[in-house]
Amino acid sequence: MAEDRFIVGLDIGTSVIRVAIGEVDENGNLQIIATAAKKSAGLRSGVIVNIEEAKDVIKATIEAAEQEGGIIVNSVIASIGGAQIESQNNSGIVPIRANGKNNSSAVTEEDIAKVIEVATALRYPADREKIHVIPQEYIVDEVGRIANPLNRLGVKLEAKVHIITVSKNLIQNLRSCIMRAGYGLDAVMLKTVAEVQAVCHEDEMELGSILIDLGAGTTDVVVLLHGAPITTVSIEVGGNNVTNDIAIVTGIPAAAAEKIKLESGCCWLPSIDNDYDVVLPGVGGRPPERIGKTDLCEIIQARMEDIFTMVKAAVKRNTDDSIKQLSGNIILTGGGALMDGVVELAQSVFNTSSVRIGKPDKMGGLVEQYHKADFATAIGLVVANKKIVENRDSRKKTKRKNSSKQNESENIFRRLKKLFF
């Protein structure tokens, strides 16, 4: 298998690091051929705080995926998230330049590039770096909701964009960590932007939906409307806060509380049919104790309800009147979306029945390993970057054509340039 047919998604989470490897065949079909997951180290609230610890786990996770897929990984696409992410919306306007023999004013690729340049011409702090500029809509002579304005006739072109920036230090630490693990970094993506590619449907994005990634260290959110993000926010509360609450109330270590949360956790009291006891481990020679599942659920539900309430407030604060236009779904991803009762609790807090778990599509391989909410980021990174393989193919074709037709006319070279650049 040619190594340039592969895409490797690396989801660096606070509690778990996950890897997904996809292969694109000659017909452009994507298949997941390997996945792996290992407990994180060296991270806090989605941020690398110990490069040596983190790079060891990254290396071990990628190696596990390499063994399953029978390939050697050279580079990855990595996710990023957490409180150091910032976003804003902006717009730009340019005149549509006259072109062609009849001097008509039709939108060209140059016009589109120029209006995006104008829309992103903002002053950013020296310590921040743009990672995404996502067009929300184009407007030609006051006619909006245009996804692609190419060749539209008009006088004025406007673009509305969503700009996402991140701390340069965060990017540098991420790149350094991956390089020390022995791999290259092809690209960095905001985790929720990647997840949209894996779990959201076009009608949901168009109607207006909220994707909520329930992570261990943070809860990351993207609000979608008319097919594009209008808000991306991160809240520094997540599954680890639930674990800490269990540990404090029951008086057991955090590791034991995490195990109980994963094995017996539930966040919606009405869904408990059988109130059996959960065994709490003894501490310091103390004998094991018991807690009813309803008591455990009360602890978890209180914190999870707080998280959803904070998300609701952040969305309302950052979307102004746009929140009234949302008529799609609330989509839950991340490890927290695996908890029993999470859909019902979200329905209660957001006062809607339109809540679902975001699971990536089945794309071959060991489906049971990745067709679940906690693999949404890793799979999304692969799906969103399928173009990397397509660009590799384009460069190869260009190289072959240029080497075999060096003596052909300038007109043919111009056509090739339009095709591949």
N, C-alpha and C positions, 0 to 999 in steps of 0.2 A: 504494500500500500504506500502510495506517495505521501510523504509527510505534509505536503502543501495542500492536501485535501482536508486537513483537520482543523477544527476550532476548539480551543480549550477555554472553558469558562471557570474562573476561580472566584468563589464567593467567600470572602474573608469575614466571617461573622464573629460576634463577641463570644459566643459559646461553642460554635461549631464552624469548621472550615469545610466547604464542600467543593467538589470538582465535577464537572461534566465535560465529556469529550464528544464532539459531534463530527461526523464525516459527511462531506458533500460528494455525491457520486457524479459521474460524467453528465448525467441528465439534470443536475441541479437539485436533486432530492437530498434532504438532510435526514440523517439517522443518528441517534444517540448510541454510541458503541461502548461507553464506559462511564461509571460514576464512582465517587468515593466520598467518604465523610469521616472526619476525625475531630475529637474534642480540641477546642482552641487553647492557645496559651499566648501570653504576651499582649493581650488586647483588653481594652476597657472602653465600654460605650462605643464600640465600633471603630476605635482608634488604636493603632499599633503603639504600645508603650514600651515594649521590649522586643527589639528587632531580632535578637538571637533566638529567643523562645519562639517567636512567631514564625521565623523562617524554617525552623526545624519541623514544625507541624505542617507548614505549607509544602515542604519537600516530601514529607512522609505521605501526605494526602495525594499529591500528584503522582508519586511513585506507585501508590496503590491503584490509581486509575490507569496508569501506564500498564501495569501487570494485567489488569482486567481487559484492557483494549488491545494489548499486544503491540503497542507502539511506543515510540520515544517522543516525549514532549520537549519542544525547544522554547516555546513562548506561550503566553497566556493573555486573556482579556480579564481584567480584574474589576470587581465591584468596589464601590465606595459609598459611604453613607454617614449618617450621624449628624451631630449638632454643628459641625464645621462646614456643612453645606448651606449655601445661601442661593436664593433665586429671585428674579424680578422679571416683570414684563416690560417691553418697550416697543416702540414702533419707529419706522422711518419712511420717508417719502422721496421718490426721485421722479424726474420727468422721463417719459418713455422716448428714447431717441429715435429719430426717423432713420429708416434703413431700407435698403432694397432699391430697385430701379424706379419704382413708382413713388418713392419717398414716403411710404406708409409707415405708421408708427405701431409696430407690433412688438410685443414683449420678447426680448431675446434672453439668452442665458446670461449675457453680460449685465443686462438690466436687473435680473434677479440677484446676481452676485452683488451688484452695487447697492441695491436696496437693503439687503441683509447686512452689508458692511455699514451702512448708515444707521440701521436699527441697533447695531451692537457697538456703535461708536460712543461708548460711555467711559467715564473715568472710574477705574477700579483701584482699590488699594494695592499697594506694591506687593503685599503678601498674599494676593489672591490670583487664581488662575481659572480661566473659562474652560469648562469641560463639555458643555452642551449649549448649542444655540438651536432651538427647535422652532421652526416656523409654525405659528398658530393659524394664520390665514393671510391670504393676499387680497388686496382690494385694487381693482382697476376702475378708475373714474367713478368712485363711490359705490361700485358693485362689489360686495364682499363675499365671504365664505368661499373663496376660490382656493383650491388645494394646490393647483399648478397653473400659473398664469402664462406659461410659455405660449407664444404666438397669438395672444389676445390683443386685439386692437384697442388703442386708447391713448390718452395723453399723460396720465399720471398713474404711477404704480406705488402702492403702499404695502408694507409688510409689518405684521405684528408677530413678535417673537417672544419666546420664553428662554431666558438666559440663566444658566446654572453655573455657579462658581464654587471653588473649593480652596482651602488653605494650601498654598504652595508647599509648606512644610509637610502636610499630610501626604501630598503626592510624592514628594521626595522620599519620605520614609517608606511608603508603599513600594516605590520603584527599587529602593535600596534593599528592602527585605526580599523582594522577589528575585533580584539579581544575586543576592547572597545565597539564595536557595538553589541557584544554578539555572535560572530561566530568564528569558526576555519578557518585556512587557509590551504587547501590541497596542493596547488601548485601555482606557479607564472609563467605566460607565457608572452613573448613579444607579444604585441597585433597583430603585422603584421604576426608573425608566426602562431598565432591562426587563423587569418583571412584566411590565405592560405588554412587551413583545411576546411573552410566553403564555400569559393567562387571560388577557383581555380580548373581547370580541369587538369588531368594528362598530356594531350598533351601540354597544355600551360606551365606547369612547365618544361616539357622536352625540348620544343623548345626554351624557354627563354622568360620570361615575367617580367614585373615590376608592383608590387602592390603598389598603392599610397593611404594611408589613410589620407584623408583631414579632420583633426581634428580642433577643435577650437583654441587650444593653440599651437599645433605643427603639422607638416606634416611628417608622418612616412612612410618609404619606405623599401621594401624588393625586391631585384632582384633575380630571380630564373633562374636556368639553369641546364639542365640534372636532373631535379627532386629535386633539393635542393637549398637552399639560397647560393648565392655567395657574397652578400653585404646586410647589413642592416644599414640604416642611418636615422637620424632624423633632421629636419630643424625647428628651433624655429620661424616659421611663420605659421599662420593658419587663420581660419575663423574670429577670433577676430580682426585680422589686417584689414580684409575687413570691419568689423563693425566700427572700429575706423576711417577708411578713410571716410565712409559715414557720421559719426558723425562730423568729422572735416570740411568736405566740405559743409555740409548742416547746421551746427551750431545747431544740436539737441543732446539730451542726448544719451549716448551709448545704453541704454535700448530701446529707441525708434528706433534707427538705427538698432539694432538687429531684432526688430519686422518687420521693413520694408524690411530688407534683406531676412528674412524667407518668408514673404508673397509676395513680389514683385520682389525679386532679380533675376537677369539674368546676365550671364557673357559672352554672345556672341551676339554682336550687330546684325549680319545678321539674327538672329532668331526672332527678334522683328517685328511682322507684324502690331501691333496696338500700336502706340505711345501715350498711355493714360497718364494722370497725376496721380502722386502718392502724396497723402496728407501728408505733414510734420506737426507734432504737434506743436502748439504754445509753446513758452518758455517764462517764466517770464511775463505773461500777453500779450505777443505778439500774434497776430492772426495767425492761421494756414496758412502755405504756400503750394505751390505745386512745384513738380519737375517732368519733363517729364521722362517716363520710359527709354528712350534712354540716357538721362543724368545720370540717376541712374546706368544704365548698364555700361556706360563708366567708372564710378568710380570703380565699382566692377571688370570689366574685366581687368583693369590695374593692380590691386593687384593680382588677380587670375593668370594672365599671368606671373607676377613676381614669384609667387610660383612655377608654373610649370617650369619656366626657371631655378630656383634654384635647383629644383629636377633633371632636365636634367643634369645640370652641376655637381651635386653631384654624380649622377650615373656614368657619364663619368669619373670623377676623381677617383672613388673608384673601378671601374671594369677594368681599363686598356683596353686591347684589347678585353675582353670578351663581351663588349657591341656590337661589330660587329656580334656576334653570336646570338643575341637575335632576334628571328623571331616569337615569340608568340604574346601576347596581352599586352596592358596596362590596368590594372584593377583598377577602382576607387572605393574606399569605404569611410566610414565615413560620417558625416553630410554634409560636403561640396559637396559630390557626389550627393546630392539631388537637387542641384541648376540647374535651367534651363540653357542649353548651355554649361555645363561643359565638356561633351564629345567632342563637336565640338571645344572648345578652346584647349583641350588637343591634339586633332588631329592636330590642326594648329601648336602648339608649338613643338610637337614631330615629326611632318611631317610624320604622318602615319594615316591610316584609322582604324587600329587595336586597337581601344579603346572601352571599354565597362564598364558598371556599375556592380560592384560585389554584387550580391544579394545571401544570403544563400538559399539553397534548401528548398522546402516545406516539413516539417516533422511533419504534423499534428498540432493540436491546432489552435489558432487564427492566421492563416497564415499572414493575412494583417498587423499584429502587428510587425512581425519580418522579413518578406520577402522583405527586403529593405537594402540599403547600410549602414545605420547607426547602424544596429544590427549585422553587420558582425563579430565584435569582440566578443560580448556576445555569439552568436551562435557558433562561432569558438572555444571558450573555452570549450563549452559543447561537440562538435563533437570531438575535439582533445583529450579529456580526457575520452572518452568512456571506455578506458582500466582500469580506476579506478574501475568501476563496475565489469569488467571481473576479475581483480585481487582480488577483494573482494570475488567473486564466487570461485576463485581458492583456496583462503585461507580457505574458508568454507569447500570445498571438502577435502582439505588436512587434516583439523582438524577432519572431520568426519571419514576419512579413518584411520588416526592415532589412534583415540580413539577406533575404532571398531576392529582394526587389530594389536594391540600392540604386540601380541605373534607370529606374522607371521615371516618368515625368513628374514634375513638381505638382501637377494637378492631382495625381494619384496620392502623393504624400499628404496633400492637404485633406483629402477625403479620409485617409487613415487617421489623421490627427483629430478630425471631428469625431471619429468613431471611438477612439480610445482615450482621449484626454479631456 
